[in-house]
Amino acid sequence: MAKMNPVTGFPKTFFWGGAVAANQCEGAWQEGGKGWCVADINPYRGDLPPEQRTNKDISSEDIAFAIKDTQGVYPKRQGIDFYHTYKEDLKLLAGTGMNMFRTSINWARIFPRGDEAVPNEKGLRFYDKLIDEIIKNGMEPLITVSHYEMPLYLTTVYTGWYSREVVDFFVRYCETLFTRYQDKVRYWILVNQINLVCLETFNHLGIAADKVTNLDEANWQGVHNELVACARAAAAARKISQDLQIGVMLLDDIAYPATCKPEDVLAAYRRNQMQYFFADVLLRGKYPGYAYRFFDEHNFHIKFGESDETDLRNTADFLALSYYYTSICDAESVNTRRGGRDNPYVKASGWGWGIDPVGLRTKLNMYWDRYEAPIIVAENGLGAFDKVKADGTIHDDYRIAFLKAHLEQIREALIDGVRIFGYCPWGPIDIVSCSSSEMEKRYGFVYVDIDTHGKGSKKRSLKDSYDWYRRVITSNGEQLQ
């Protein structure tokens, strides 16, 4: 019998980090030669309830309006001014003991239009300094190549990812980054939450609704083109350096069956297959049979390029996972665009997201059983209305409780045998919300005195969760209280 080496907790090599996105924190949206990106036209919709403040389908008319609009509020344009404060902010975050920091590179800073042959050197120099500062503070860079920052030019002059030309533009962008940072950045996520095409459709794919005749089909064609581009980028990375590790990232949106009724179980299973689809392609190297049936049943005609099937064999190295909530699915709801509904057995956050720590352990086991690829929890966190007390303190015990419960389940998954190599809670410093474009939805250990309208002192203050996370890291997850 083989010698047993049971896992009892977090490994000594575990990465304790934090994650942000360029478009939600940097600001400086017109500095350094940067072009317009899709996030720059995300308005704050304060007239809607929090759970409905999302940026979904957008038309050419919406784009033109946002570009000319001088009255609306576009918080991602100023972010938290990280472009100018990154040195101080990284030093502050390093005070927790973090040894990994995840951020993205804004595509429109490197290729302002997206189709240039030569990158913008000013943009590259900014990221030279940013990455150097991450490393200087003892943190491993985890870099996302595309995090809702597609150059807007690629959606107005082209048709976003629906245009086949964008495949080559993206690969050129990746090759530029891999070549420049091969000695500094080992871990790369090519596309943030690549399966999140129902809630962040335009931000993800850049396909204006009025530029295609069948938007749903065009979105899936865009997904196909993006998958091919990721596979080609993975091949390019290996030619540049064998040390580069390429990740595919999913938002976990695997739904529970609403009941044990056979029809509900089947409906949930089929729905979940199309959540696995993206990683099935990028980690297994080919289209699964269920996807062909899905496209056939929806009358979607997906066009393959001559070498696409061969290119898709260039698989990724690890799975990055974002985990925020769980949902349920039955035979009736599966045909809706999202195909899931709220789980009545879990409490919801202020934004209607079901809080389910045990679900994280379940999902980690499911993904490991399916792929046996190393996993990093690249996002997890609780968006909340944090209040600053009169004495300047911020008591966010609710955030500590949320993160503690999820880390307990990650530890259980490790003991189950799941290979998890890191944890990056979302927004360790407050940033603009991705889905609702507001500052009031805060995730951080560090409070930033900026509101949705860009007003405030920009002062950074430590929340109670900052000291808690420092204790967690110091003990390598042994002390979660």
C-alpha positions in Angstrom: 0.0 0.0 0.0 1.3 3.5 -0.9 2.3 5.7 2.0 -0.4 8.1 3.0 0.4 11.8 3.3 -2.8 13.3 4.6 -3.3 17.1 4.2 -4.3 18.7 7.4 -4.6 22.4 6.4 -3.2 25.1 4.2 0.2 24.2 2.6 3.3 26.2 3.5 3.5 27.3 -0.2 -0.1 28.7 -0.2 -0.6 32.1 -1.7 -2.5 34.6 0.4 -3.5 37.5 -1.8 -6.0 40.0 -2.9 -7.6 40.8 -6.2 -8.6 44.0 -8.1 -9.2 45.0 -11.7 -7.6 47.9 -13.5 -10.8 49.4 -14.7 -12.3 49.5 -11.2 -9.3 51.0 -9.4 -6.9 52.8 -11.6 -8.8 55.9 -12.8 -6.6 58.1 -15.0 -8.8 57.0 -17.8 -7.4 59.5 -20.3 -3.7 59.5 -19.1 -0.6 57.9 -20.6 -2.0 57.5 -24.1 -4.9 55.2 -22.9 -7.8 54.8 -25.3 -11.5 54.4 -24.4 -12.3 50.9 -23.1 -15.7 49.3 -22.6 -15.7 50.0 -18.8 -15.4 53.7 -19.4 -19.0 53.9 -20.6 -20.5 52.0 -17.6 -22.8 54.5 -15.9 -24.0 54.5 -12.3 -27.7 53.8 -12.3 -28.8 55.1 -8.9 -32.4 55.1 -10.1 -32.5 51.3 -9.9 -32.4 49.0 -6.9 -28.9 47.7 -6.1 -29.5 44.2 -7.6 -30.5 45.7 -10.9 -27.6 48.1 -11.4 -25.8 46.0 -14.0 -24.4 46.7 -17.5 -25.7 44.2 -19.9 -26.7 44.7 -23.5 -25.6 48.0 -25.0 -26.3 49.5 -28.4 -24.2 51.8 -30.6 -26.5 54.6 -29.6 -25.8 53.9 -25.9 -22.0 54.1 -26.7 -22.3 57.3 -28.6 -24.4 58.8 -25.8 -21.9 57.8 -23.1 -18.9 59.2 -25.1 -20.6 62.7 -25.3 -22.4 62.6 -22.0 -21.2 65.3 -19.6 -23.9 65.0 -17.0 -23.9 61.3 -16.1 -21.8 59.6 -13.5 -19.2 57.1 -14.7 -17.3 56.0 -11.5 -14.9 53.6 -13.3 -13.3 56.6 -15.0 -11.8 57.8 -11.7 -11.7 54.5 -9.7 -9.8 55.1 -6.5 -6.9 56.8 -8.4 -4.7 53.7 -8.0 -2.9 54.9 -11.1 -1.3 57.5 -8.9 -1.5 55.9 -5.5 -0.4 52.3 -6.2 2.9 52.6 -4.3 1.2 53.6 -1.1 -1.7 51.2 -1.6 0.5 48.2 -2.3 2.6 49.0 0.8 -0.6 49.1 2.9 -1.9 45.8 1.5 1.5 44.2 2.0 1.1 45.0 5.7 -1.4 42.1 5.9 1.4 39.8 4.9 0.0 39.1 1.4 2.3 37.2 -0.8 0.2 37.5 -4.0 -1.6 40.4 -5.7 -3.9 40.0 -8.6 -4.7 42.9 -10.9 -5.4 43.3 -14.6 -3.7 45.2 -17.4 -6.0 47.6 -19.2 -5.9 46.5 -22.8 -6.7 50.0 -23.9 -3.5 51.3 -22.2 -1.4 49.0 -24.2 -3.2 49.1 -27.6 -5.5 52.2 -27.3 -7.5 51.2 -30.4 -6.8 47.5 -30.1 -5.7 46.9 -33.7 -2.3 48.7 -33.7 0.8 46.9 -34.8 2.9 48.6 -32.1 2.0 49.0 -28.4 1.8 52.2 -26.5 5.1 52.4 -24.7 3.7 54.8 -22.0 1.2 52.2 -21.0 3.8 49.5 -20.8 6.0 51.7 -18.7 3.2 52.2 -16.2 2.8 48.5 -15.8 6.6 48.1 -15.6 6.5 50.2 -12.5 3.4 48.6 -11.1 4.6 45.0 -11.4 8.0 46.0 -10.0 6.3 47.5 -7.0 4.2 44.4 -6.4 7.3 42.3 -6.4 9.2 44.8 -4.2 6.4 44.4 -1.6 7.0 40.6 -1.5 3.9 39.7 -3.5 3.7 37.4 -6.5 1.9 39.1 -9.4 -1.1 37.3 -10.7 -2.1 39.2 -13.9 -5.4 39.1 -15.8 -5.0 40.0 -19.4 -8.6 40.9 -20.2 -10.9 42.1 -17.4 -13.7 44.0 -19.1 -11.2 46.5 -20.6 -11.5 45.8 -24.3 -10.6 48.9 -26.3 -13.9 50.5 -27.3 -12.7 51.0 -30.9 -12.9 47.2 -31.3 -16.7 47.4 -30.7 -17.4 50.5 -32.7 -15.2 50.0 -35.7 -15.3 46.2 -35.5 -17.9 44.1 -33.7 -16.1 43.1 -30.6 -15.3 39.4 -30.2 -17.8 38.6 -32.9 -15.2 39.9 -35.4 -12.7 37.3 -36.2 -9.9 39.9 -36.5 -10.0 40.4 -32.8 -8.5 36.9 -32.3 -5.2 38.1 -33.8 -5.4 41.4 -32.0 -5.7 39.6 -28.7 -2.9 37.2 -29.4 -0.7 40.1 -30.3 -1.6 41.8 -27.0 -0.8 38.7 -25.1 2.5 38.1 -26.8 3.4 41.7 -26.0 2.8 41.2 -22.3 4.3 37.7 -22.1 7.5 38.9 -23.8 7.8 42.1 -21.7 7.1 40.4 -18.3 8.3 36.8 -18.8 10.9 37.3 -16.0 8.6 39.0 -13.6 5.1 37.4 -14.0 4.6 33.7 -13.8 0.9 33.4 -13.3 -1.5 34.7 -16.0 -5.3 34.6 -16.3 -6.2 35.3 -19.9 -9.9 36.3 -19.5 -11.7 37.2 -16.3 -14.7 35.0 -15.6 -14.9 33.8 -19.2 -18.3 32.1 -18.6 -20.0 35.3 -17.4 -21.6 36.1 -20.7 -25.2 36.5 -19.4 -24.6 39.2 -16.8 -21.7 41.1 -18.3 -22.5 40.5 -21.9 -21.2 43.7 -23.5 -18.4 44.3 -21.0 -17.1 40.9 -21.7 -17.6 40.5 -25.5 -18.0 44.1 -26.7 -20.7 43.2 -29.2 -23.2 46.1 -29.6 -26.7 44.7 -29.8 -27.7 46.6 -33.0 -24.6 45.5 -35.0 -25.8 41.9 -35.3 -29.0 40.3 -36.4 -29.1 37.6 -33.7 -27.4 38.8 -30.5 -27.5 35.5 -28.7 -25.9 33.7 -31.6 -23.4 36.5 -32.0 -22.4 36.3 -28.4 -21.7 32.5 -28.6 -19.7 33.1 -31.8 -17.8 35.7 -29.9 -17.2 33.2 -27.1 -15.9 30.7 -29.6 -13.5 33.3 -31.1 -12.4 34.2 -27.6 -11.7 30.5 -26.7 -9.6 30.1 -29.9 -7.7 33.3 -29.0 -7.0 32.0 -25.5 -5.7 28.6 -26.8 -3.4 30.4 -29.3 -2.2 32.7 -26.5 -1.4 29.7 -24.4 0.7 28.3 -27.3 2.4 31.6 -27.7 3.3 31.7 -23.9 5.0 28.3 -24.1 7.1 29.5 -27.0 8.2 32.5 -25.0 8.9 30.8 -21.7 8.1 27.4 -20.3 7.8 29.0 -16.9 4.6 30.9 -17.7 1.5 29.4 -16.2 -1.7 30.1 -18.0 -5.1 30.0 -16.2 -8.7 29.7 -17.3 -11.0 31.5 -15.0 -14.7 30.8 -14.3 -17.3 32.5 -12.1 -18.8 29.6 -10.3 -22.4 29.5 -11.4 -23.1 25.8 -11.0 -26.7 25.6 -9.8 -28.2 23.1 -7.4 -31.3 21.2 -8.6 -34.3 22.9 -7.0 -35.8 19.5 -6.1 -35.0 15.8 -6.6 -37.7 15.7 -9.3 -35.9 13.9 -12.2 -36.8 16.7 -14.6 -35.3 19.4 -12.3 -32.2 17.3 -11.8 -31.7 16.9 -15.6 -32.5 20.6 -16.2 -29.9 21.7 -13.7 -27.3 19.2 -15.0 -27.8 20.4 -18.6 -27.6 24.0 -17.5 -24.4 23.4 -15.6 -22.8 21.7 -18.5 -22.8 25.1 -20.3 -21.1 26.6 -17.3 -18.4 23.9 -17.5 -18.2 24.4 -21.2 -15.6 27.1 -21.2 -13.2 25.2 -19.0 -14.0 21.9 -20.7 -12.7 23.5 -23.9 -9.7 25.3 -22.4 -8.6 22.5 -20.0 -9.6 19.5 -22.1 -8.8 20.9 -25.5 -12.0 20.2 -27.5 -15.7 20.9 -27.8 -17.8 18.5 -25.8 -20.8 16.8 -27.4 -23.3 18.5 -25.2 -22.2 21.9 -26.6 -23.0 20.8 -30.1 -26.4 19.8 -29.0 -27.0 23.1 -27.2 -26.1 25.1 -30.3 -28.3 22.9 -32.5 -31.3 23.1 -30.2 -31.0 26.9 -30.1 -30.3 27.1 -33.8 -27.0 28.8 -33.3 -24.6 28.4 -36.2 -21.0 28.7 -34.8 -18.3 29.1 -37.5 -15.0 27.4 -37.0 -11.8 28.6 -38.6 -9.7 26.1 -40.5 -7.2 25.5 -37.7 -9.5 26.1 -34.7 -9.9 22.5 -33.6 -6.1 22.0 -33.7 -5.5 25.3 -31.9 -7.9 24.4 -29.1 -5.6 21.6 -28.1 -3.3 24.1 -26.5 -4.8 23.9 -23.0 -4.4 26.0 -19.9 -2.4 25.0 -16.8 -4.6 25.9 -13.9 -8.2 26.8 -13.0 -9.0 30.2 -11.4 -12.3 30.4 -9.7 -14.4 33.3 -8.4 -17.0 32.3 -5.9 -19.7 34.6 -4.5 -23.1 32.8 -4.3 -25.1 29.8 -5.3 -28.5 29.5 -7.0 -31.0 26.7 -7.8 -32.5 25.6 -11.1 -35.6 23.8 -12.1 -37.1 22.7 -15.4 -39.2 25.8 -15.7 -36.4 28.4 -15.0 -33.7 26.7 -17.1 -34.9 28.4 -20.3 -34.5 31.9 -18.9 -31.4 33.8 -19.8 -29.6 33.1 -16.6 -31.3 29.8 -15.9 -31.1 30.0 -12.1 -33.0 31.5 -9.1 -32.4 32.2 -5.5 -31.8 29.4 -3.0 -34.4 29.7 -0.2 -32.0 27.8 2.2 -29.3 30.4 2.3 -29.3 34.1 3.4 -28.7 36.8 0.8 -26.3 39.8 0.8 -27.6 43.3 0.4 -27.3 42.8 -3.3 -29.3 39.6 -3.4 -26.4 37.1 -3.6 -27.0 33.9 -1.7 -24.2 33.3 0.9 -23.2 29.6 0.9 -19.8 28.8 2.3 -20.4 25.0 2.2 -21.1 25.4 -1.5 -17.5 26.5 -2.0 -16.2 23.2 -0.7 -18.7 21.3 -2.9 -17.7 23.2 -6.0 -14.0 22.9 -5.4 -14.4 19.2 -5.2 -16.5 19.1 -8.3 -14.0 21.1 -10.4 -11.1 19.0 -9.1 -12.8 15.8 -9.8 -13.6 17.0 -13.3 -10.2 18.5 -14.3 -7.5 17.5 -11.7 -5.9 20.9 -12.5 -4.5 23.1 -9.7 -7.1 25.6 -8.5 -6.8 29.1 -7.1 -9.7 30.9 -5.6 -9.1 34.2 -7.5 -12.1 36.1 -6.1 -14.3 35.7 -3.0 -15.8 38.4 -0.9 -18.8 40.3 0.5 -19.9 43.6 -0.9 -21.5 45.6 1.9 -22.4 49.1 3.1 -19.5 49.9 5.4 -20.0 52.7 8.0 -17.3 54.9 9.4 -17.8 55.6 13.1 -17.3 59.0 14.6 -13.9 58.0 15.8 -12.8 56.8 12.3 -13.1 53.1 13.0 -14.8 50.7 10.6 -16.2 47.5 12.3 -16.9 45.0 9.6 -17.5 41.9 11.6 -19.9 40.7 8.9 -17.1 40.6 6.4 -14.8 38.7 8.8 -17.6 36.1 9.4 -18.2 35.7 5.6 -14.5 35.2 4.8 -13.8 33.0 7.8 -16.7 30.7 6.9 -15.4 30.4 3.3 -11.8 29.8 4.4 -13.0 27.0 6.7 -14.5 25.3 3.7 -11.4 25.8 1.5 -9.4 24.1 4.3 -11.9 21.2 4.3 -11.5 20.9 0.5 -7.8 20.8 0.9 -8.2 17.9 3.3 -10.5 16.3 0.8 -7.5 16.2 -1.5 -8.3 19.2 -3.8 -5.1 20.9 -4.9 -5.7 24.6 -4.1 -2.7 26.8 -4.3 -4.0 30.3 -3.4 -6.8 32.6 -2.2 -7.3 36.1 -3.4 -10.3 37.8 -1.7 -11.9 40.4 -4.0 -11.2 44.1 -3.5 -8.8 44.0 -0.5 -8.9 47.8 -0.9 -12.3 49.4 -1.7 -12.8 49.8 -5.5 -15.7 50.6 -7.8 -18.2 47.7 -8.1 -18.0 45.9 -11.4 -21.7 45.1 -11.8 -23.3 48.2 -10.3 -20.6 50.8 -10.9 -20.7 52.3 -7.4 -18.4 52.8 -4.5 -21.0 52.0 -1.9 -20.7 48.3 -2.5 -17.4 47.8 -0.6 -15.3 44.6 -0.2 -12.1 45.9 1.2 -9.9 45.5 4.3 -8.9 49.1 3.5 -11.6 51.8 3.4 -11.2 54.5 0.7 -12.9 57.8 1.3 -14.4 58.3 -2.1 -18.0 58.0 -3.0 -19.7 57.0 -6.3 -19.6 60.6 -7.5 -15.8 60.8 -7.0 -16.1 63.0 -3.9 -14.1 62.5 -0.8 -10.7 62.9 0.8 -9.2 59.7 -0.8 -7.9 58.9 2.7 -7.2 55.2 3.3 -8.4 53.7 6.6 -8.0 50.2 8.0 -11.1 48.2 8.8 -11.3 45.5 11.5 -11.0 42.9 8.8 -7.4 44.2 8.0 -6.0 43.0 11.3 -8.1 39.8 11.0 -6.6 39.0 7.6 -3.1 39.7 8.9 -3.6 37.2 11.7 -4.9 34.6 9.3 -1.9 35.0 7.0 0.6 35.1 9.9 -0.8 31.8 11.1 -1.0 30.4 7.5 -4.8 29.8 8.1 -4.4 28.1 11.5 -6.2 31.1 13.2 -9.4 32.1 11.5 -11.1 33.7 14.5 
